[in-house]
Amino acid sequence: MTRRRLLVLTALGACLLVVVGAVAGARRAPAGGRADRALAPAGARAGAGGAGGAQAGSRGLGDPYFPDAGNGGYDVRHYDLDLRWDPGSGRMSGRATITARATQALSSFTLDLVGMRIDRVTVDGDRAPARREGDRDVRITPRRPLARGARFTVVVAYAGGQNRVGAVSPVEPGWFADDTGDVYTVFEPIGAATLFPSNDHPSDKASYRFRVTAPAALVAVTNGRLVRTTTDDGMRTWEYDEPDPMASYLVQVAIGNLDVVRGRGPDGLPLRDVIDEDAGRRPAALARVGDMIDFYDGEFGRFPFGTYGGLVVDDNLGFALETQTLTLFGEDAADQPTVVAHELAHQWFGDDVSLGSWRDIWLNEGFATFASWLWESHDRGVPVADNAALAARSSGNGVPPGDPGPEHLFAGSVYDRGALTLYVLRHAIGDDHFTTLLRTWVRRYGGRSATTADFEALAEEVSGQDLGPLFDAWLRSDEMPRLSDWVGGDDPAVR
């Protein structure tokens, strides 16, 4: 999710801020005004094999909303992050080991890193000069040019205090620390670079290994599963592994006086909820996560990761953020079942299948909103049509969810009208085709990134219908379509 987005909880009549790798191979070109599906970074032309004709990798991947985010010329395969937290000084020191593959012959390349002092950089073991280019980028020049297709390893030693970047949501993305030593991260959409050097764009997903060292009295948690802890001279190191591909904005690192509650979900899935001691007991809504996973397994396919749980910090954040395998909640959101269900759904829609570009944000938020309607219908008997009717009456639906613009990235329309797009689509193609569509979407693009054009093409493939007019009206029109024109006057949502 970015850091967070404005989730309009129409069923509750409340407003809540909720947050939630490589784009797949070429498909048919979008037609009839449909969204284009590929990023085209400047200066990222692929040269011939070998390092001959090596060029500088581009700054930025050409995202239509955040063109400077990410970097061209390589694909990250793995991050190994070694972080050391000193609550007395409020500084984090880090050593990032990044394994990547060159997608063009490179004379130099950039990493995103904001506000940190760089102490040392090596490429394949050789010292490499690094210089700042603008506020986000560090230009690194390896001793020898990198051939197209070559795997290489970059090690960056760095340090600095908490910082954030300007973006589009009410809270600037970055990492947060207070005077008690508590730390947590909120990176959506482009804030991961405030904590570690990265290719900070969801189209470049990678696996992660974390080692977080802090005073032994504190607990550290990250994405993934705990591997081991070690203690030395009053400091404790917590090591975690997240082997599944993850977008950089979904990284979570939290440190503090934390209680960890462990359990088991469907098929023995390890569950853990992490509660700040000052936030009190585990919220009851989090205790229902196993039931929610069981239900979503039947709707979308098996839960995509090796563990799951919630992280509750002792702040009224006004949002939740679907950081992969460990969703971040403020005290004000963690006990709202609809929010918990929404964030859980992001593990399929947003985390497993990630965005090809930030223009495709409705694929995260519209899908998670619709999923929460399905859960409410299953759990409390609230008809999906009731939530659809409330969403259709919501103000602000004039923002087209398929291209809301960066200033409206988390507008209510992205959630409500995005979910209504799926409601209308299910009516148009039928329940069986719709269920097949969602399950095929996850199966085909899980572990990767995808775009609106990919979804439109798959919907037509599954249904055998021309759905261009539907998607144009519901995703791209500046006017909110009239629901009755698409589902008929007898539909429960328009009676």
Solvent accessible surface area in square Angstrom, and as a share of the most:
residue,aa,sasa,rsa
1,M,0,0.00
2,T,0,0.00
3,R,0,0.00
4,R,0,0.00
5,R,0,0.00
6,L,72,0.36
7,L,1,0.00
8,V,27,0.15
9,L,7,0.04
10,T,16,0.09
11,A,32,0.25
12,L,83,0.41
13,G,70,0.68
14,A,39,0.31
15,C,90,0.54
16,L,18,0.09
17,L,15,0.07
18,V,0,0.00
19,V,0,0.00
20,V,0,0.00
21,G,3,0.03
22,A,60,0.47
23,V,38,0.22
24,A,8,0.06
25,G,54,0.52
26,A,102,0.79
27,R,77,0.28
28,R,117,0.43
29,A,80,0.62
30,P,42,0.26
31,A,56,0.43
32,G,65,0.63
33,G,66,0.63
34,R,32,0.12
35,A,12,0.10
36,D,83,0.43
37,R,30,0.11
38,A,66,0.51
39,L,37,0.18
40,A,88,0.68
41,P,29,0.18
42,A,86,0.67
43,G,34,0.32
44,A,28,0.22
45,R,160,0.58
46,A,60,0.46
47,G,27,0.26
48,A,77,0.60
49,G,65,0.63
50,G,34,0.33
51,A,36,0.28
52,G,61,0.59
53,G,66,0.64
54,A,28,0.22
55,Q,66,0.29
56,A,49,0.38
57,G,1,0.01
58,S,11,0.07
59,R,105,0.38
60,G,2,0.02
61,L,21,0.10
62,G,34,0.32
63,D,1,0.01
64,P,59,0.37
65,Y,22,0.09
66,F,21,0.09
67,P,77,0.48
68,D,76,0.39
69,A,1,0.01
70,G,0,0.00
71,N,0,0.00
72,G,1,0.01
73,G,5,0.05
74,Y,13,0.05
75,D,26,0.13
76,V,0,0.00
77,R,89,0.33
78,H,53,0.24
79,Y,2,0.01
80,D,29,0.15
81,L,1,0.00
82,D,54,0.28
83,L,1,0.01
84,R,119,0.43
85,W,2,0.01
86,D,72,0.37
87,P,48,0.30
88,G,76,0.73
89,S,65,0.42
90,G,27,0.26
91,R,98,0.36
92,M,1,0.00
93,S,45,0.29
94,G,8,0.07
95,R,133,0.48
96,A,0,0.00
97,T,32,0.19
98,I,1,0.01
99,T,31,0.18
100,A,1,0.01
101,R,76,0.28
102,A,0,0.00
103,T,51,0.29
104,Q,2,0.01
105,A,2,0.02
106,L,0,0.00
107,S,40,0.26
108,S,10,0.06
109,F,1,0.00
110,T,0,0.00
111,L,4,0.02
112,D,0,0.00
113,L,1,0.01
114,V,18,0.10
115,G,56,0.54
116,M,7,0.03
117,R,132,0.48
118,I,47,0.24
119,D,74,0.38
120,R,114,0.42
121,V,4,0.02
122,T,14,0.08
123,V,6,0.03
124,D,78,0.41
125,G,65,0.62
126,D,33,0.17
127,R,145,0.53
128,A,8,0.06
129,P,94,0.59
130,A,40,0.31
131,R,141,0.51
132,R,96,0.35
133,E,29,0.13
134,G,50,0.48
135,D,127,0.66
136,R,27,0.10
137,D,0,0.00
138,V,3,0.02
139,R,21,0.08
140,I,1,0.00
141,T,52,0.30
142,P,9,0.06
143,R,171,0.62
144,R,143,0.52
145,P,71,0.45
146,L,14,0.07
147,A,30,0.23
148,R,110,0.40
149,G,37,0.36
150,A,32,0.25
151,R,142,0.52
152,F,5,0.02
153,T,46,0.27
154,V,2,0.01
155,V,27,0.15
156,V,2,0.01
157,A,28,0.22
158,Y,3,0.01
159,A,8,0.07
160,G,4,0.04
161,G,23,0.22
162,Q,74,0.33
163,N,30,0.16
164,R,95,0.35
165,V,17,0.10
166,G,56,0.54
167,A,37,0.29
168,V,42,0.24
169,S,14,0.09
170,P,111,0.70
171,V,48,0.28
172,E,88,0.39
173,P,0,0.00
174,G,0,0.00
175,W,0,0.00
176,F,35,0.15
177,A,23,0.18
178,D,68,0.35
179,D,146,0.76
180,T,89,0.52
181,G,2,0.02
182,D,18,0.09
183,V,4,0.02
184,Y,25,0.10
185,T,0,0.00
186,V,1,0.00
187,F,0,0.00
188,E,0,0.00
189,P,1,0.01
190,I,15,0.08
191,G,0,0.00
192,A,0,0.00
193,A,0,0.00
194,T,0,0.00
195,L,1,0.01
196,F,0,0.00
197,P,1,0.01
198,S,0,0.00
199,N,1,0.01
200,D,0,0.00
201,H,1,0.00
202,P,1,0.01
203,S,12,0.08
204,D,9,0.05
205,K,15,0.06
206,A,4,0.03
207,S,25,0.16
208,Y,1,0.00
209,R,58,0.21
210,F,0,0.00
211,R,66,0.24
212,V,0,0.00
213,T,11,0.06
214,A,0,0.00
215,P,34,0.21
216,A,27,0.21
217,A,90,0.70
218,L,16,0.08
219,V,29,0.17
220,A,0,0.00
221,V,1,0.00
222,T,0,0.00
223,N,0,0.00
224,G,2,0.02
225,R,124,0.45
226,L,67,0.33
227,V,57,0.33
228,R,123,0.45
229,T,59,0.35
230,T,78,0.45
231,T,81,0.47
232,D,113,0.58
233,D,138,0.72
234,G,49,0.47
235,M,43,0.19
236,R,73,0.27
237,T,32,0.18
238,W,30,0.11
239,E,15,0.07
240,Y,3,0.01
241,D,37,0.19
242,E,3,0.02
243,P,87,0.55
244,D,41,0.21
245,P,51,0.32
246,M,1,0.00
247,A,0,0.00
248,S,2,0.01
249,Y,2,0.01
250,L,0,0.00
251,V,0,0.00
252,Q,0,0.00
253,V,1,0.00
254,A,2,0.02
255,I,2,0.01
256,G,0,0.00
257,N,62,0.32
258,L,13,0.07
259,D,68,0.35
260,V,50,0.29
261,V,58,0.33
262,R,148,0.54
263,G,37,0.35
264,R,167,0.61
265,G,15,0.14
266,P,29,0.18
267,D,114,0.59
268,G,36,0.35
269,L,21,0.10
270,P,27,0.17
271,L,30,0.15
272,R,8,0.03
273,D,7,0.04
274,V,0,0.00
275,I,4,0.02
276,D,4,0.02
277,E,96,0.43
278,D,108,0.56
279,A,22,0.17
280,G,43,0.41
281,R,226,0.82
282,R,97,0.35
283,P,21,0.13
284,A,72,0.56
285,A,4,0.03
286,L,5,0.03
287,A,58,0.45
288,R,87,0.32
289,V,6,0.04
290,G,18,0.18
291,D,74,0.38
292,M,0,0.00
293,I,1,0.00
294,D,88,0.45
295,F,32,0.13
296,Y,0,0.00
297,D,27,0.14
298,G,53,0.51
299,E,51,0.23
300,F,3,0.01
301,G,13,0.12
302,R,172,0.63
303,F,14,0.06
304,P,35,0.22
305,F,14,0.06
306,G,35,0.34
307,T,6,0.03
308,Y,3,0.01
309,G,1,0.01
310,G,1,0.01
311,L,0,0.00
312,V,3,0.02
313,V,10,0.06
314,D,42,0.22
315,D,61,0.32
316,N,119,0.61
317,L,31,0.15
318,G,28,0.27
319,F,2,0.01
320,A,0,0.00
321,L,0,0.00
322,E,0,0.00
323,T,0,0.00
324,Q,0,0.00
325,T,1,0.00
326,L,0,0.00
327,T,0,0.00
328,L,0,0.00
329,F,1,0.00
330,G,0,0.00
331,E,71,0.32
332,D,52,0.27
333,A,0,0.00
334,A,0,0.00
335,D,78,0.40
336,Q,47,0.21
337,P,69,0.43
338,T,9,0.05
339,V,0,0.00
340,V,0,0.00
341,A,0,0.00
342,H,1,0.00
343,E,0,0.00
344,L,0,0.00
345,A,0,0.00
346,H,0,0.00
347,Q,0,0.00
348,W,0,0.00
349,F,4,0.02
350,G,0,0.00
351,D,0,0.00
352,D,15,0.08
353,V,7,0.04
354,S,3,0.02
355,L,1,0.00
356,G,1,0.01
357,S,8,0.05
358,W,0,0.00
359,R,41,0.15
360,D,3,0.01
361,I,0,0.00
362,W,0,0.00
363,L,9,0.04
364,N,1,0.01
365,E,0,0.00
366,G,0,0.00
367,F,4,0.02
368,A,0,0.00
369,T,5,0.03
370,F,2,0.01
371,A,1,0.00
372,S,3,0.02
373,W,5,0.02
374,L,17,0.09
375,W,6,0.02
376,E,4,0.02
377,S,40,0.26
378,H,113,0.50
379,D,51,0.26
380,R,141,0.52
381,G,55,0.52
382,V,34,0.19
383,P,67,0.42
384,V,14,0.08
385,A,11,0.08
386,D,65,0.34
387,N,0,0.00
388,A,0,0.00
389,A,15,0.11
390,L,67,0.33
391,A,0,0.00
392,A,28,0.22
393,R,172,0.63
394,S,26,0.17
395,S,105,0.68
396,G,50,0.48
397,N,7,0.03
398,G,38,0.36
399,V,30,0.17
400,P,21,0.13
401,P,0,0.00
402,G,1,0.01
403,D,64,0.33
404,P,7,0.04
405,G,12,0.12
406,P,45,0.29
407,E,117,0.53
408,H,79,0.35
409,L,1,0.01
410,F,14,0.06
411,A,19,0.15
412,G,14,0.14
413,S,0,0.00
414,V,0,0.00
415,Y,0,0.00
416,D,0,0.00
417,R,0,0.00
418,G,0,0.00
419,A,0,0.00
420,L,0,0.00
421,T,0,0.00
422,L,1,0.01
423,Y,15,0.06
424,V,0,0.00
425,L,0,0.00
426,R,58,0.21
427,H,96,0.43
428,A,41,0.32
429,I,11,0.06
430,G,30,0.29
431,D,93,0.48
432,D,120,0.62
433,H,80,0.36
434,F,5,0.02
435,T,55,0.32
436,T,65,0.38
437,L,0,0.00
438,L,8,0.04
439,R,86,0.31
440,T,15,0.09
441,W,2,0.01
442,V,15,0.08
443,R,172,0.63
444,R,75,0.27
445,Y,0,0.00
446,G,29,0.27
447,G,22,0.21
448,R,84,0.31
449,S,0,0.00
450,A,0,0.00
451,T,3,0.02
452,T,0,0.00
453,A,9,0.07
454,D,0,0.00
455,F,0,0.00
456,E,1,0.01
457,A,14,0.11
458,L,2,0.01
459,A,0,0.00
460,E,28,0.13
461,E,106,0.48
462,V,30,0.17
463,S,15,0.09
464,G,70,0.68
465,Q,73,0.32
466,D,110,0.57
467,L,6,0.03
468,G,4,0.04
469,P,83,0.52
470,L,8,0.04
471,F,0,0.00
472,D,46,0.24
473,A,22,0.17
474,W,0,0.00
475,L,0,0.00
476,R,49,0.18
477,S,39,0.25
478,D,113,0.59
479,E,133,0.60
480,M,53,0.24
481,P,18,0.11
482,R,167,0.61
483,L,11,0.05
484,S,40,0.26
485,D,93,0.48
486,W,78,0.27
487,V,7,0.04
488,G,33,0.32
489,G,55,0.53
490,D,119,0.62
491,D,19,0.10
492,P,75,0.47
493,A,8,0.06
494,V,43,0.25
495,R,202,0.74
